[in-house]
Amino acid sequence: MTHISPPPPVLVLGGGPVGLAAALELASFGIRTVVLEQRTETSWHPKTRNLNTRTMEIAQGWGRAVYQRLRGIDTPPGWKSPIRFFDTLTGTQLGQIEARGFLGPGPEVSPALPVMSSQDLIEQILWDAAAATGLVDLRFGHRVTRVLTGWRPEDTDASVEVTDPESGATYALSGSALVAADGVESLVRTQLGIALDGQQAVHHFVNCYFRADLESHLGDRNGVLLYVGGPQARGTFQPLDARGRWLCQIPVPEDEWASGEHTPESCVRWIRAGSGIEDLDVEVLNVGRWRMNATVAERLVQGRVVLCGDAAHQFPPTGGLGVNTGLQGMHNVMWKLALCVRGVADWSLLDTYDAERRPPAKTVTEQSLANFFHVVQVAVAIMYGVEQQLSPEESIRAAHRYGNHLGVEFGTVYASAAVVPDGTVPPPVDDPYADYVPSATPGCRAPHVWLGRGGEQLSTLDLFGPRFTLLTTVAGRAWQHGAALAAERYGVPVASFAIGAAGLEDDNGAFTTAYGIEATGAVLVRPDGYVAWRAPAASDDADGVLDRVLGQILGRAGVVAAVGVS
């Protein structure tokens, strides 16, 4: 097989969770990256807390050490549900919402487990993992001031202007593509003139990161989010580790927020009032401000530039899906970007990122905003006794989607040129946002099925990686020849597994049932773990079918690959 020189590195703007994860994902394909971050170090503020189960499935692809380190910072049992509403933490509980999404769906749906922690710890783990690949140039303290090339149709590279932290001079840096993970105020999105759809500055908040022994006062009132609405304090307490680290979110009027008058001392007064503990010993670690937005960029791709994370969409935190949607969108596009920069796929493949990820981003945005207004309504109806259209009990029921998001987490169905439909649709569910039923309909997340015997079982998800994966049974191995021919023709790796072979035993036939095929059928899974194509049974033209399928996905139908795969 022909060996070629590696492509220029991909430039990643932003060293937060999404930017670091993008570098990790590209490294799994052998793609070098340069991560440019204006901060001099990883975050020391908690910010986001939740890595849901689907995100942790993605993290498994970064290696066992990364997954285990992330699991190691999880909060103890009992702190992922429920969401509780109080007048004060030590006063009267006024209602609660069970949060199944934060608990995870269980081992019948996924072998992964979710994590509830804090961004400062998460970022350090991802930074260490990126550095360990040997393929990631981490340039913290380097500030990008301008995008030079990459967004125009005729551009053959992507380049930026960067300020050197030592000399203060600027230098130009060129790469094969640009990943904009540069946050809410994205320089890239702004320079490219990409507008945001949705509502901005919906509400204003002060965040206080602090230490206090609240746990000893709560008794059995632990939970994932503790809302308070007494006369002296209204907002949210968020436990970070169940060992004294906390984050609170204090809603404030816009003029008060703009004045920046909130001090550590005023936050201590709020914490004591909200907890109902007048003499609580509080150590304030940081006070910050932020505005709640509910927006999605009008496009996620422009030329060789892709928007990810908060640069692409901004959600109210009332849903716990912000960083998760960012990481899952990143996972959707990085395999496509890797194949494009290696010359294996046509650059039109990037357009499927926009087609596949903007719809779920809009769904999450709208529901997170609805969750916020429901929570406000709960606060007003329950905590203040003000008459509303809904009773307190009805307000709680209206907010039931908050923390219950398994449908949008696992059940999103992609429709684009990177999916070959087979005329089927996933099974219906009562609530597509909250409820999930596994399906192998093309465009769906490939279902998890336990394989093997005894204590060393593995999941079908363990078979996926930075390549396409063909799944058959032993009786359907004829498909593997066509997969090998197509892989050679287009220069893209395809791994083939025959379920039922040694170590992949499926004694109960769960695989064919879950994947909706006969014993002679086959399923092609994309590098992001989504079903690209499915044949329910054998075909007289297996070689031709798989050639056409891969050609369509790569945007190279009928084109012989000019490059090989190292």
ROBA-298074 format. One record per residue (C-alpha): residue number from 0; z, x, y. Coordinates in steps of 0.5 Angstrom, whole numbers. Example, Ala and Ser with C-alpha at 12.3 -4.5 7.8 and 13.67 -1.06 7.14 Angstrom:
% residues 2
+-----+-------+-------+-------+
: num :     w :     u :     v :
+-----+-------+-------+-------+
:   0 :    16 :    25 :    -9 :
:   1 :    14 :    27 :    -2 :
+-----+-------+-------+-------+
END
This chain:
% residues 566
+-----+-------+-------+-------+
: num :     w :     u :     v :
+-----+-------+-------+-------+
:   0 :     0 :     0 :     0 :
:   1 :    -2 :     3 :     7 :
:   2 :     4 :     5 :    11 :
:   3 :     3 :     5 :    19 :
:   4 :     7 :     7 :    25 :
:   5 :    13 :     2 :    27 :
:   6 :    12 :    -2 :    33 :
:   7 :    15 :    -1 :    39 :
:   8 :    22 :    -4 :    40 :
:   9 :    24 :   -11 :    42 :
:  10 :    28 :   -11 :    48 :
:  11 :    34 :   -16 :    48 :
:  12 :    37 :   -18 :    55 :
:  13 :    44 :   -20 :    54 :
:  14 :    49 :   -17 :    49 :
:  15 :    53 :   -23 :    48 :
:  16 :    54 :   -26 :    41 :
:  17 :    46 :   -29 :    41 :
:  18 :    44 :   -22 :    44 :
:  19 :    47 :   -18 :    39 :
:  20 :    46 :   -23 :    33 :
:  21 :    38 :   -22 :    35 :
:  22 :    39 :   -15 :    34 :
:  23 :    42 :   -15 :    27 :
:  24 :    37 :   -20 :    25 :
:  25 :    31 :   -16 :    27 :
:  26 :    34 :   -10 :    24 :
:  27 :    34 :   -14 :    17 :
:  28 :    26 :   -14 :    18 :
:  29 :    26 :    -6 :    20 :
:  30 :    25 :    -8 :    27 :
:  31 :    28 :    -3 :    32 :
:  32 :    31 :    -6 :    39 :
:  33 :    34 :    -4 :    45 :
:  34 :    40 :    -9 :    48 :
:  35 :    41 :    -8 :    55 :
:  36 :    47 :   -11 :    58 :
:  37 :    50 :   -11 :    65 :
:  38 :    57 :   -11 :    62 :
:  39 :    60 :    -4 :    60 :
:  40 :    64 :    -7 :    54 :
:  41 :    64 :   -13 :    50 :
:  42 :    67 :   -19 :    52 :
:  43 :    75 :   -19 :    53 :
:  44 :    75 :   -27 :    55 :
:  45 :    76 :   -32 :    49 :
:  46 :    70 :   -36 :    51 :
:  47 :    67 :   -39 :    45 :
:  48 :    71 :   -40 :    39 :
:  49 :    67 :   -44 :    33 :
:  50 :    62 :   -41 :    28 :
:  51 :    60 :   -47 :    24 :
:  52 :    58 :   -47 :    17 :
:  53 :    51 :   -46 :    18 :
:  54 :    52 :   -40 :    23 :
:  55 :    56 :   -37 :    18 :
:  56 :    51 :   -38 :    12 :
:  57 :    46 :   -34 :    17 :
:  58 :    52 :   -29 :    18 :
:  59 :    52 :   -28 :    11 :
:  60 :    45 :   -25 :    12 :
:  61 :    48 :   -19 :    16 :
:  62 :    52 :   -16 :    10 :
:  63 :    58 :   -18 :     6 :
:  64 :    62 :   -13 :    11 :
:  65 :    60 :   -17 :    17 :
:  66 :    61 :   -24 :    14 :
:  67 :    68 :   -22 :    11 :
:  68 :    70 :   -19 :    18 :
:  69 :    69 :   -26 :    21 :
:  70 :    72 :   -30 :    16 :
:  71 :    78 :   -25 :    17 :
:  72 :    79 :   -27 :    24 :
:  73 :    79 :   -35 :    22 :
:  74 :    85 :   -39 :    25 :
:  75 :    90 :   -41 :    19 :
:  76 :    89 :   -47 :    15 :
:  77 :    91 :   -53 :    19 :
:  78 :    88 :   -51 :    26 :
:  79 :    81 :   -54 :    25 :
:  80 :    83 :   -61 :    26 :
:  81 :    84 :   -66 :    28 :
:  82 :    83 :   -67 :    36 :
:  83 :    89 :   -70 :    39 :
:  84 :    91 :   -73 :    45 :
:  85 :    98 :   -73 :    49 :
:  86 :   101 :   -74 :    55 :
:  87 :   104 :   -67 :    54 :
:  88 :   104 :   -63 :    48 :
:  89 :   111 :   -64 :    47 :
:  90 :   111 :   -72 :    49 :
:  91 :   107 :   -78 :    46 :
:  92 :   101 :   -77 :    42 :
:  93 :    96 :   -82 :    44 :
:  94 :    91 :   -82 :    39 :
:  95 :    87 :   -77 :    35 :
:  96 :    80 :   -76 :    32 :
:  97 :    79 :   -72 :    25 :
:  98 :    74 :   -67 :    26 :
:  99 :    70 :   -66 :    19 :
: 100 :    65 :   -61 :    23 :
: 101 :    70 :   -56 :    24 :
: 102 :    73 :   -56 :    17 :
: 103 :    66 :   -55 :    14 :
: 104 :    62 :   -59 :     9 :
: 105 :    65 :   -56 :     3 :
: 106 :    63 :   -52 :    -3 :
: 107 :    58 :   -57 :    -6 :
: 108 :    54 :   -57 :     1 :
: 109 :    55 :   -49 :     2 :
: 110 :    58 :   -43 :     0 :
: 111 :    60 :   -41 :     7 :
: 112 :    66 :   -42 :    11 :
: 113 :    67 :   -44 :    18 :
: 114 :    71 :   -39 :    23 :
: 115 :    75 :   -42 :    29 :
: 116 :    77 :   -36 :    33 :
: 117 :    75 :   -33 :    40 :
: 118 :    69 :   -29 :    43 :
: 119 :    72 :   -23 :    44 :
: 120 :    73 :   -21 :    37 :
: 121 :    67 :   -24 :    35 :
: 122 :    63 :   -20 :    39 :
: 123 :    66 :   -13 :    37 :
: 124 :    65 :   -15 :    30 :
: 125 :    57 :   -16 :    32 :
: 126 :    57 :   -10 :    36 :
: 127 :    60 :    -5 :    30 :
: 128 :    55 :    -8 :    26 :
: 129 :    49 :    -7 :    30 :
: 130 :    51 :     0 :    32 :
: 131 :    51 :     1 :    24 :
: 132 :    44 :    -1 :    23 :
: 133 :    42 :     5 :    26 :
: 134 :    36 :     1 :    29 :
: 135 :    39 :    -2 :    35 :
: 136 :    40 :     2 :    42 :
: 137 :    46 :    -1 :    45 :
: 138 :    45 :     0 :    53 :
: 139 :    52 :    -3 :    56 :
: 140 :    52 :    -2 :    63 :
: 141 :    45 :    -2 :    64 :
: 142 :    43 :    -8 :    69 :
: 143 :    36 :   -11 :    68 :
: 144 :    33 :   -12 :    75 :
: 145 :    26 :   -15 :    74 :
: 146 :    21 :   -17 :    68 :
: 147 :    15 :   -13 :    69 :
: 148 :    10 :   -15 :    63 :
: 149 :    10 :   -19 :    57 :
: 150 :    10 :   -27 :    60 :
: 151 :     2 :   -27 :    61 :
: 152 :    -3 :   -28 :    56 :
: 153 :    -7 :   -22 :    57 :
: 154 :     0 :   -17 :    56 :
: 155 :     0 :   -13 :    50 :
: 156 :     7 :   -11 :    51 :
: 157 :    14 :   -13 :    55 :
: 158 :    17 :    -9 :    60 :
: 159 :    23 :    -9 :    65 :
: 160 :    26 :    -5 :    70 :
: 161 :    33 :    -3 :    69 :
: 162 :    38 :     0 :    73 :
: 163 :    41 :     7 :    70 :
: 164 :    49 :     6 :    71 :
: 165 :    50 :    14 :    72 :
: 166 :    45 :    15 :    77 :
: 167 :    44 :     8 :    80 :
: 168 :    36 :    10 :    80 :
: 169 :    32 :     5 :    76 :
: 170 :    27 :     6 :    70 :
: 171 :    22 :     2 :    67 :
: 172 :    23 :     1 :    59 :
: 173 :    17 :    -2 :    55 :
: 174 :    17 :    -6 :    48 :
: 175 :    13 :   -10 :    44 :
: 176 :    17 :   -16 :    46 :
: 177 :    23 :   -19 :    50 :
: 178 :    28 :   -23 :    48 :
: 179 :    32 :   -27 :    54 :
: 180 :    39 :   -28 :    52 :
: 181 :    42 :   -26 :    59 :
: 182 :    46 :   -33 :    60 :
: 183 :    47 :   -39 :    64 :
: 184 :    44 :   -35 :    70 :
: 185 :    38 :   -32 :    66 :
: 186 :    34 :   -27 :    71 :
: 187 :    28 :   -28 :    66 :
: 188 :    28 :   -35 :    66 :
: 189 :    29 :   -35 :    73 :
: 190 :    23 :   -30 :    74 :
: 191 :    18 :   -34 :    70 :
: 192 :    20 :   -40 :    73 :
: 193 :    22 :   -44 :    67 :
: 194 :    25 :   -50 :    70 :
: 195 :    32 :   -53 :    66 :
: 196 :    31 :   -61 :    64 :
: 197 :    38 :   -64 :    65 :
: 198 :    44 :   -65 :    69 :
: 199 :    47 :   -59 :    72 :
: 200 :    54 :   -58 :    75 :
: 201 :    57 :   -64 :    71 :
: 202 :    64 :   -62 :    72 :
: 203 :    68 :   -56 :    75 :
: 204 :    73 :   -52 :    71 :
: 205 :    78 :   -47 :    71 :
: 206 :    80 :   -43 :    65 :
: 207 :    86 :   -39 :    63 :
: 208 :    87 :   -35 :    58 :
: 209 :    94 :   -34 :    56 :
: 210 :   100 :   -32 :    51 :
: 211 :   106 :   -37 :    50 :
: 212 :   110 :   -39 :    44 :
: 213 :   107 :   -46 :    44 :
: 214 :   106 :   -46 :    36 :
: 215 :   114 :   -47 :    35 :
: 216 :   114 :   -53 :    40 :
: 217 :   109 :   -57 :    37 :
: 218 :   112 :   -58 :    30 :
: 219 :   106 :   -61 :    25 :
: 220 :   102 :   -63 :    31 :
: 221 :    97 :   -57 :    30 :
: 222 :    90 :   -58 :    31 :
: 223 :    83 :   -56 :    34 :
: 224 :    83 :   -59 :    41 :
: 225 :    90 :   -61 :    44 :
: 226 :    88 :   -66 :    50 :
: 227 :    94 :   -67 :    55 :
: 228 :    93 :   -73 :    61 :
: 229 :   100 :   -73 :    64 :
: 230 :   101 :   -74 :    71 :
: 231 :   102 :   -67 :    73 :
: 232 :    97 :   -64 :    68 :
: 233 :    90 :   -66 :    65 :
: 234 :    86 :   -62 :    61 :
: 235 :    85 :   -58 :    54 :
: 236 :    89 :   -53 :    50 :
: 237 :    86 :   -49 :    45 :
: 238 :    89 :   -45 :    40 :
: 239 :    86 :   -38 :    39 :
: 240 :    90 :   -35 :    33 :
: 241 :    96 :   -40 :    32 :
: 242 :   100 :   -34 :    34 :
: 243 :   101 :   -35 :    41 :
: 244 :    94 :   -33 :    44 :
: 245 :    91 :   -40 :    48 :
: 246 :    86 :   -42 :    52 :
: 247 :    86 :   -48 :    57 :
: 248 :    81 :   -52 :    61 :
: 249 :    83 :   -55 :    67 :
: 250 :    78 :   -60 :    70 :
: 251 :    78 :   -59 :    78 :
: 252 :    74 :   -62 :    84 :
: 253 :    68 :   -58 :    86 :
: 254 :    71 :   -57 :    93 :
: 255 :    78 :   -54 :    90 :
: 256 :    73 :   -50 :    85 :
: 257 :    69 :   -47 :    90 :
: 258 :    75 :   -45 :    94 :
: 259 :    77 :   -40 :    88 :
: 260 :    85 :   -42 :    90 :
: 261 :    87 :   -42 :    83 :
: 262 :    92 :   -37 :    81 :
: 263 :    96 :   -34 :    75 :
: 264 :   102 :   -38 :    78 :
: 265 :    98 :   -44 :    79 :
: 266 :    96 :   -44 :    72 :
: 267 :   103 :   -42 :    69 :
: 268 :   105 :   -49 :    73 :
: 269 :   100 :   -53 :    70 :
: 270 :   101 :   -50 :    63 :
: 271 :   109 :   -52 :    63 :
: 272 :   107 :   -59 :    66 :
: 273 :   102 :   -60 :    61 :
: 274 :   106 :   -57 :    55 :
: 275 :   112 :   -61 :    58 :
: 276 :   116 :   -55 :    57 :
: 277 :   119 :   -53 :    64 :
: 278 :   122 :   -46 :    62 :
: 279 :   116 :   -44 :    58 :
: 280 :   115 :   -36 :    58 :
: 281 :   107 :   -35 :    60 :
: 282 :   103 :   -29 :    60 :
: 283 :    97 :   -30 :    64 :
: 284 :    91 :   -25 :    61 :
: 285 :    85 :   -28 :    65 :
: 286 :    83 :   -34 :    70 :
: 287 :    76 :   -36 :    71 :
: 288 :    72 :   -41 :    73 :
: 289 :    65 :   -45 :    70 :
: 290 :    61 :   -51 :    71 :
: 291 :    59 :   -55 :    66 :
: 292 :    52 :   -56 :    65 :
: 293 :    48 :   -60 :    60 :
: 294 :    41 :   -57 :    60 :
: 295 :    35 :   -55 :    56 :
: 296 :    29 :   -50 :    59 :
: 297 :    23 :   -54 :    59 :
: 298 :    20 :   -48 :    55 :
: 299 :    23 :   -43 :    50 :
: 300 :    17 :   -39 :    49 :
: 301 :    12 :   -35 :    54 :
: 302 :     7 :   -30 :    52 :
: 303 :    12 :   -25 :    49 :
: 304 :    18 :   -27 :    52 :
: 305 :    23 :   -32 :    48 :
: 306 :    29 :   -35 :    51 :
: 307 :    35 :   -36 :    47 :
: 308 :    42 :   -38 :    47 :
: 309 :    45 :   -40 :    54 :
: 310 :    38 :   -38 :    57 :
: 311 :    35 :   -43 :    53 :
: 312 :    40 :   -49 :    53 :
: 313 :    47 :   -50 :    56 :
: 314 :    52 :   -55 :    53 :
: 315 :    58 :   -58 :    55 :
: 316 :    64 :   -55 :    50 :
: 317 :    65 :   -62 :    48 :
: 318 :    62 :   -61 :    41 :
: 319 :    63 :   -54 :    39 :
: 320 :    56 :   -53 :    38 :
: 321 :    54 :   -48 :    44 :
: 322 :    54 :   -41 :    41 :
: 323 :    52 :   -45 :    34 :
: 324 :    46 :   -48 :    37 :
: 325 :    44 :   -41 :    40 :
: 326 :    45 :   -37 :    34 :
: 327 :    41 :   -42 :    30 :
: 328 :    35 :   -42 :    35 :
: 329 :    36 :   -34 :    35 :
: 330 :    35 :   -35 :    27 :
: 331 :    29 :   -39 :    27 :
: 332 :    25 :   -35 :    32 :
: 333 :    27 :   -28 :    30 :
: 334 :    23 :   -28 :    23 :
: 335 :    17 :   -30 :    27 :
: 336 :    18 :   -25 :    32 :
: 337 :    19 :   -19 :    27 :
: 338 :    12 :   -21 :    24 :
: 339 :     8 :   -22 :    30 :
: 340 :    10 :   -15 :    33 :
: 341 :     9 :   -12 :    26 :
: 342 :     2 :   -15 :    26 :
: 343 :     3 :   -19 :    20 :
: 344 :     3 :   -26 :    24 :
: 345 :    -1 :   -29 :    30 :
: 346 :     3 :   -29 :    36 :
: 347 :     2 :   -37 :    36 :
: 348 :     7 :   -37 :    31 :
: 349 :    12 :   -36 :    36 :
: 350 :    10 :   -43 :    39 :
: 351 :    13 :   -46 :    33 :
: 352 :    20 :   -44 :    36 :
: 353 :    19 :   -49 :    42 :
: 354 :    17 :   -54 :    37 :
: 355 :    22 :   -54 :    32 :
: 356 :    28 :   -52 :    37 :
: 357 :    28 :   -56 :    43 :
: 358 :    29 :   -63 :    40 :
: 359 :    35 :   -61 :    36 :
: 360 :    37 :   -57 :    43 :
: 361 :    36 :   -64 :    47 :
: 362 :    40 :   -68 :    42 :
: 363 :    46 :   -63 :    42 :
: 364 :    46 :   -63 :    50 :
: 365 :    46 :   -71 :    50 :
: 366 :    51 :   -72 :    45 :
: 367 :    56 :   -66 :    48 :
: 368 :    55 :   -70 :    55 :
: 369 :    56 :   -77 :    52 :
: 370 :    62 :   -73 :    48 :
: 371 :    65 :   -71 :    55 :
: 372 :    64 :   -78 :    58 :
: 373 :    68 :   -81 :    52 :
: 374 :    74 :   -76 :    52 :
: 375 :    74 :   -78 :    60 :
: 376 :    74 :   -85 :    58 :
: 377 :    80 :   -84 :    52 :
: 378 :    84 :   -80 :    58 :
: 379 :    83 :   -86 :    63 :
: 380 :    84 :   -92 :    58 :
: 381 :    90 :   -89 :    54 :
: 382 :    93 :   -84 :    58 :
: 383 :    93 :   -88 :    65 :
: 384 :    93 :   -95 :    62 :
: 385 :    87 :   -97 :    67 :
: 386 :    83 :  -103 :    64 :
: 387 :    76 :  -101 :    62 :
: 388 :    70 :  -104 :    58 :
: 389 :    73 :  -101 :    52 :
: 390 :    80 :  -101 :    49 :
: 391 :    84 :   -95 :    48 :
: 392 :    82 :   -96 :    40 :
: 393 :    75 :   -97 :    42 :
: 394 :    75 :   -91 :    46 :
: 395 :    77 :   -87 :    40 :
: 396 :    72 :   -90 :    36 :
: 397 :    66 :   -89 :    41 :
: 398 :    68 :   -81 :    41 :
: 399 :    68 :   -80 :    34 :
: 400 :    62 :   -76 :    34 :
: 401 :    66 :   -70 :    37 :
: 402 :    67 :   -65 :    32 :
: 403 :    63 :   -69 :    27 :
: 404 :    56 :   -66 :    27 :
: 405 :    54 :   -64 :    20 :
: 406 :    48 :   -68 :    21 :
: 407 :    45 :   -64 :    27 :
: 408 :    48 :   -58 :    24 :
: 409 :    45 :   -58 :    17 :
: 410 :    40 :   -64 :    17 :
: 411 :    35 :   -62 :    23 :
: 412 :    28 :   -63 :    20 :
: 413 :    23 :   -58 :    23 :
: 414 :    16 :   -61 :    24 :
: 415 :    11 :   -55 :    26 :
: 416 :     5 :   -51 :    24 :
: 417 :    10 :   -47 :    20 :
: 418 :    11 :   -53 :    16 :
: 419 :     7 :   -56 :    11 :
: 420 :     8 :   -63 :    10 :
: 421 :     8 :   -66 :     3 :
: 422 :     8 :   -73 :     5 :
: 423 :    16 :   -74 :     4 :
: 424 :    21 :   -76 :     8 :
: 425 :    29 :   -74 :     8 :
: 426 :    34 :   -79 :     5 :
: 427 :    36 :   -84 :    10 :
: 428 :    43 :   -83 :    13 :
: 429 :    48 :   -88 :    17 :
: 430 :    49 :   -83 :    23 :
: 431 :    43 :   -77 :    23 :
: 432 :    48 :   -73 :    28 :
: 433 :    54 :   -74 :    24 :
: 434 :    52 :   -75 :    17 :
: 435 :    48 :   -70 :    12 :
: 436 :    45 :   -71 :     5 :
: 437 :    41 :   -65 :     2 :
: 438 :    34 :   -65 :     2 :
: 439 :    28 :   -60 :     0 :
: 440 :    23 :   -64 :     4 :
: 441 :    19 :   -59 :     8 :
: 442 :    22 :   -57 :    14 :
: 443 :    29 :   -58 :    12 :
: 444 :    34 :   -53 :    10 :
: 445 :    33 :   -51 :     3 :
: 446 :    39 :   -54 :    -1 :
: 447 :    45 :   -50 :    -4 :
: 448 :    45 :   -50 :   -11 :
: 449 :    50 :   -46 :   -16 :
: 450 :    47 :   -42 :   -21 :
: 451 :    49 :   -37 :   -26 :
: 452 :    55 :   -38 :   -31 :
: 453 :    63 :   -37 :   -31 :
: 454 :    66 :   -34 :   -25 :
: 455 :    60 :   -30 :   -22 :
: 456 :    56 :   -36 :   -20 :
: 457 :    51 :   -35 :   -14 :
: 458 :    48 :   -40 :    -9 :
: 459 :    40 :   -41 :    -8 :
: 460 :    42 :   -39 :    -1 :
: 461 :    44 :   -32 :    -4 :
: 462 :    36 :   -31 :    -6 :
: 463 :    34 :   -32 :     1 :
: 464 :    33 :   -26 :     6 :
: 465 :    28 :   -23 :    11 :
: 466 :    22 :   -25 :     7 :
: 467 :    19 :   -31 :     4 :
: 468 :    22 :   -34 :    -2 :
: 469 :    18 :   -37 :    -8 :
: 470 :    23 :   -42 :   -12 :
: 471 :    20 :   -44 :   -19 :
: 472 :    23 :   -45 :   -26 :
: 473 :    22 :   -41 :   -32 :
: 474 :    16 :   -46 :   -34 :
: 475 :    13 :   -46 :   -27 :
: 476 :    12 :   -38 :   -27 :
: 477 :     5 :   -39 :   -26 :
: 478 :     6 :   -40 :   -19 :
: 479 :     9 :   -33 :   -18 :
: 480 :     2 :   -30 :   -19 :
: 481 :    -1 :   -34 :   -13 :
: 482 :     5 :   -32 :    -9 :
: 483 :     4 :   -24 :   -11 :
: 484 :    -4 :   -25 :    -9 :
: 485 :    -2 :   -28 :    -2 :
: 486 :     3 :   -23 :     0 :
: 487 :    -2 :   -17 :    -1 :
: 488 :    -7 :   -21 :     2 :
: 489 :    -3 :   -22 :     9 :
: 490 :     1 :   -16 :     8 :
: 491 :     8 :   -21 :     8 :
: 492 :    13 :   -20 :     3 :
: 493 :    15 :   -26 :    -2 :
: 494 :    20 :   -25 :    -7 :
: 495 :    20 :   -30 :   -13 :
: 496 :    25 :   -33 :   -17 :
: 497 :    25 :   -37 :   -24 :
: 498 :    31 :   -41 :   -24 :
: 499 :    34 :   -41 :   -31 :
: 500 :    32 :   -34 :   -32 :
: 501 :    38 :   -29 :   -34 :
: 502 :    43 :   -29 :   -28 :
: 503 :    40 :   -35 :   -25 :
: 504 :    42 :   -41 :   -31 :
: 505 :    42 :   -48 :   -29 :
: 506 :    45 :   -51 :   -35 :
: 507 :    45 :   -58 :   -32 :
: 508 :    38 :   -58 :   -28 :
: 509 :    41 :   -59 :   -21 :
: 510 :    36 :   -54 :   -18 :
: 511 :    30 :   -59 :   -20 :
: 512 :    34 :   -65 :   -18 :
: 513 :    36 :   -62 :   -11 :
: 514 :    29 :   -59 :   -10 :
: 515 :    25 :   -65 :   -12 :
: 516 :    20 :   -62 :   -17 :
: 517 :    19 :   -62 :   -24 :
: 518 :    20 :   -56 :   -28 :
: 519 :    13 :   -54 :   -27 :
: 520 :    13 :   -55 :   -19 :
: 521 :    15 :   -49 :   -14 :
: 522 :    18 :   -49 :    -7 :
: 523 :    17 :   -44 :    -2 :
: 524 :    23 :   -42 :     3 :
: 525 :    22 :   -39 :    10 :
: 526 :    26 :   -33 :    12 :
: 527 :    31 :   -37 :    16 :
: 528 :    32 :   -41 :    10 :
: 529 :    28 :   -47 :    11 :
: 530 :    23 :   -50 :     6 :
: 531 :    16 :   -49 :     8 :
: 532 :    12 :   -52 :     3 :
: 533 :    13 :   -56 :    -4 :
: 534 :     9 :   -57 :   -10 :
: 535 :    12 :   -62 :   -14 :
: 536 :     8 :   -60 :   -21 :
: 537 :     3 :   -55 :   -23 :
: 538 :    -3 :   -54 :   -20 :
: 539 :   -10 :   -52 :   -23 :
: 540 :   -11 :   -48 :   -16 :
: 541 :    -4 :   -45 :   -15 :
: 542 :    -7 :   -38 :   -12 :
: 543 :   -11 :   -42 :    -7 :
: 544 :    -6 :   -46 :    -5 :
: 545 :    -1 :   -41 :    -4 :
: 546 :    -6 :   -37 :     0 :
: 547 :    -8 :   -43 :     5 :
: 548 :     0 :   -44 :     6 :
: 549 :     2 :   -37 :     8 :
: 550 :    -5 :   -37 :    12 :
: 551 :    -3 :   -43 :    16 :
: 552 :     4 :   -41 :    17 :
: 553 :     2 :   -34 :    19 :
: 554 :    -3 :   -37 :    24 :
: 555 :    -8 :   -33 :    20 :
: 556 :   -12 :   -38 :    15 :
: 557 :   -17 :   -34 :    12 :
: 558 :   -16 :   -27 :    15 :
: 559 :   -15 :   -21 :    11 :
: 560 :    -9 :   -17 :    13 :
: 561 :   -11 :   -11 :    17 :
: 562 :    -4 :    -8 :    16 :
: 563 :     1 :    -6 :    10 :
: 564 :     8 :    -7 :     9 :
: 565 :    13 :    -1 :     9 :
+-----+-------+-------+-------+
END
